[in-house]
Amino acid sequence: MITDWHFYLLAIPAVMANGMGKGGFSGMGSLSLPLMSLVVSPIQAVAITLPILMSQDVISIWAYRRSFDRRTVVMALPGLMAGIVLGTLLATKVTNEAVQLLVGLIAACFSALSSMSAKKGEAPVIPSRGKIAFWSTIGGFTSFVANAGAPPMQVWIMPQQLKPAAYAGSMSVMFGIVNWVKFLIFISLGQVTTPNLSTSLALMPVAVASTFAGVWLVKHMSGAKFYPIVRIMTFLVGIKLIWDGATGIWGHP
């Protein structure tokens, strides 16, 4: 178990961000890995975070068990699984910084464009099967290598303008399945160790409390307030990931 208090200064806010994301504010969880990677390696950060995500998945799936959109989940799963396979094959060949830059660009550009569309009062958009397959595959890949699968998925899910609980529930169910599959693969890759698991366990109370807080906020918030907040958070997460990825690839200015 990690005992350095400097680690927990960043790990606790990272887990809280994950909890709020699992509670319904999808996108906030993308802040978790960059924060934790400041004190441990990205691979170890993913290994520590994954069991926490799985515990949060149990809470969020139970909370939204009657609210998620079945069609959205069913349409997304094939692409998500394909993305996980792609991530397994390419994880050692693609740098974490490159993935951060990619996800950051997707998140920032999408949130900016969707905000402009929302101001124009556009009607809900039902995505094509091709669009769903493409972005779900990207989401599965970025989830596997960087725990950052939400922004690519938001590209086709948010324009449908689901009710906040249906949106949050769909994301919870999809990534709950994804994280259990990822965990089995991480075991086979030797990334699930006793020190990492004990560190995850120490952070679990924060994870549970923050997830319940996120669920409560979503269930007491209207769509008119919910989606602008999600867009703003997604944009800020995108800018953060662009900065981390760009500075990691090209060095600090």
C-alpha positions in Angstrom: 0.0 0.0 0.0 1.2 3.5 -0.8 1.8 5.4 2.4 3.3 8.7 1.1 0.9 11.5 2.1 1.9 13.4 -1.0 0.1 10.7 -3.1 -3.1 11.1 -1.2 -3.1 14.9 -1.6 -3.8 14.3 -5.3 -5.4 10.8 -5.2 -8.3 11.9 -3.0 -9.4 14.7 -5.4 -8.9 12.3 -8.3 -11.2 9.7 -6.7 -13.8 12.4 -5.9 -13.7 13.5 -9.6 -14.3 9.8 -10.5 -17.2 9.6 -8.1 -18.9 12.7 -9.5 -18.4 11.3 -12.9 -19.9 7.9 -12.0 -22.7 9.7 -10.2 -23.7 11.3 -13.5 -21.4 14.1 -14.4 -19.6 12.2 -17.1 -16.3 13.8 -18.1 -15.1 14.7 -14.6 -13.6 11.2 -14.3 -11.2 12.1 -17.1 -9.5 14.4 -14.6 -8.6 11.5 -12.3 -5.8 9.9 -14.3 -3.9 13.1 -15.0 -4.1 14.1 -11.3 -2.9 10.7 -10.1 -0.2 10.5 -12.7 1.5 13.4 -11.1 2.6 11.2 -8.2 2.7 7.6 -9.8 3.2 6.2 -13.2 0.1 6.3 -15.6 0.0 2.4 -15.6 0.0 2.2 -11.8 -2.6 5.0 -11.7 -4.9 3.0 -14.0 -4.3 -0.2 -11.9 -5.2 1.7 -8.7 -8.2 3.5 -10.1 -9.8 0.5 -11.8 -11.1 -1.4 -8.7 -12.3 2.0 -7.4 -14.2 2.6 -10.6 -15.7 -0.9 -10.3 -17.0 -0.2 -6.8 -18.5 3.1 -8.1 -20.0 1.3 -11.0 -22.0 -0.9 -8.6 -23.5 2.1 -6.9 -24.3 4.1 -10.0 -25.8 1.1 -11.9 -28.0 0.3 -8.9 -29.0 4.0 -8.6 -30.0 4.2 -12.3 -31.2 0.6 -12.8 -34.6 1.9 -13.9 -33.4 5.0 -15.8 -30.9 4.0 -18.4 -31.7 4.0 -22.1 -31.5 0.4 -23.3 -31.1 1.2 -27.0 -28.1 3.4 -26.3 -26.4 0.8 -24.3 -27.0 -2.1 -26.7 -25.9 0.0 -29.7 -22.7 1.1 -27.9 -21.4 -2.2 -26.6 -20.0 -3.8 -29.8 -17.9 -0.7 -30.5 -16.8 -0.5 -26.9 -15.6 -4.1 -26.9 -13.8 -3.5 -30.2 -12.1 -0.5 -28.7 -10.9 -2.6 -25.7 -9.5 -5.2 -28.1 -7.7 -2.4 -29.9 -6.4 -1.0 -26.7 -5.1 -4.4 -25.6 -3.2 -4.8 -28.8 -1.8 -1.2 -29.0 -1.4 -0.2 -25.3 2.3 -0.7 -25.4 2.7 1.2 -28.7 0.7 4.3 -28.0 2.0 6.8 -25.4 -0.3 8.0 -22.7 0.4 11.6 -23.8 -0.8 10.9 -27.3 -4.1 9.5 -25.9 -4.5 12.5 -23.6 -4.0 14.9 -26.5 -6.5 12.9 -28.7 -9.2 12.7 -26.0 -8.6 16.4 -25.0 -9.2 17.6 -28.6 -12.3 15.5 -28.9 -13.7 16.8 -25.6 -12.9 20.5 -26.1 -14.1 20.6 -29.8 -17.2 18.6 -29.1 -18.3 20.6 -26.0 -17.7 23.9 -27.9 -19.7 22.8 -30.9 -22.5 21.3 -28.9 -22.8 24.5 -26.8 -23.3 26.5 -30.0 -25.9 23.9 -31.3 -27.8 24.1 -28.0 -28.0 27.9 -28.3 -29.6 27.5 -31.7 -32.3 25.2 -30.1 -31.6 22.2 -32.3 -33.9 19.2 -31.9 -32.6 15.9 -30.5 -30.4 14.0 -33.0 -30.5 10.2 -33.5 -27.0 9.1 -34.6 -26.3 6.7 -37.4 -25.0 3.2 -36.7 -21.7 4.1 -38.3 -21.3 7.1 -36.0 -22.1 5.0 -33.0 -19.7 2.3 -34.0 -16.8 4.7 -34.7 -17.1 6.8 -31.5 -17.8 3.8 -29.3 -14.7 2.1 -30.6 -12.7 5.3 -29.8 -14.3 5.4 -26.4 -13.4 1.8 -25.6 -9.9 2.4 -26.7 -9.3 5.6 -24.7 -11.1 4.0 -21.7 -8.7 1.0 -21.8 -5.4 3.0 -22.1 -6.3 6.2 -20.1 -9.6 5.7 -18.3 -11.0 8.5 -20.5 -13.8 6.9 -22.5 -16.5 9.4 -21.7 -15.7 12.3 -24.1 -15.8 10.2 -27.3 -19.1 8.7 -26.2 -20.6 12.1 -25.5 -20.1 13.0 -29.1 -23.1 10.8 -30.1 -25.0 10.4 -26.8 -25.4 14.0 -25.7 -27.1 15.2 -29.0 -29.9 12.8 -28.3 -30.8 15.0 -25.3 -31.8 12.2 -23.1 -33.2 13.0 -19.7 -30.3 13.6 -17.2 -31.1 10.3 -15.3 -31.3 8.3 -18.6 -28.0 9.8 -19.8 -26.2 9.2 -16.5 -27.7 5.7 -16.3 -26.6 4.7 -19.8 -23.1 5.9 -19.2 -23.0 4.0 -15.9 -24.1 0.7 -17.4 -21.9 1.0 -20.4 -18.7 1.8 -18.5 -19.6 -0.6 -15.7 -19.4 -3.4 -18.2 -16.3 -2.0 -19.8 -14.5 -1.7 -16.5 -15.2 -5.3 -15.5 -13.8 -6.5 -18.9 -10.8 -4.3 -18.5 -10.1 -5.7 -15.0 -9.9 -9.2 -16.3 -7.5 -8.1 -18.9 -5.4 -6.2 -16.4 -5.2 -9.3 -14.3 -3.8 -11.2 -17.3 -1.3 -8.4 -17.9 0.0 -8.6 -14.3 -1.1 -5.1 -13.3 -3.4 -6.2 -10.4 -1.1 -6.4 -7.4 -1.6 -6.5 -3.7 0.0 -3.0 -3.0 -2.2 -1.5 -5.7 -5.3 -3.2 -4.4 -4.7 -2.2 -0.8 -4.2 1.5 -2.0 -7.5 1.2 -3.8 -9.2 -0.1 -0.7 -7.9 2.8 1.4 -9.5 5.3 -1.1 -12.8 3.4 -1.3 -14.7 5.4 1.3 -14.1 8.6 -0.6 -15.1 6.9 -3.8 -18.5 5.7 -2.4 -19.4 9.0 -0.8 -18.6 11.1 -3.9 -20.6 8.7 -6.1 -23.7 9.0 -4.0 -23.2 12.8 -4.0 -23.1 12.8 -7.8 -26.3 10.6 -8.1 -28.1 13.0 -5.7 -27.2 16.1 -7.7 -28.3 14.5 -11.0 -31.6 13.4 -9.7 -32.4 16.9 -8.3 -31.3 18.8 -11.4 -33.3 19.6 -14.6 -32.0 18.9 -18.1 -31.7 22.7 -18.7 -29.2 23.0 -15.9 -27.6 19.5 -16.2 -26.3 19.6 -19.8 -24.7 23.1 -19.7 -22.8 22.0 -16.6 -21.7 18.7 -18.4 -20.6 20.7 -21.4 -18.5 23.1 -19.4 -16.8 20.4 -17.4 -16.1 18.4 -20.6 -14.5 21.5 -22.2 -12.4 22.1 -19.1 -11.3 18.5 -19.0 -10.5 18.7 -22.7 -8.3 21.7 -22.2 -6.5 20.0 -19.3 -5.9 16.9 -21.3 -4.7 18.9 -24.3 -2.2 20.6 -22.1 -1.0 17.4 -20.5 -0.7 15.6 -23.8 1.0 18.4 -25.7 3.6 19.2 -22.9 4.3 15.5 -22.5 4.9 15.1 -26.3 6.8 18.3 -27.0 8.0 19.3 -23.6 7.2 22.2 -21.4 7.4 25.6 -23.1 
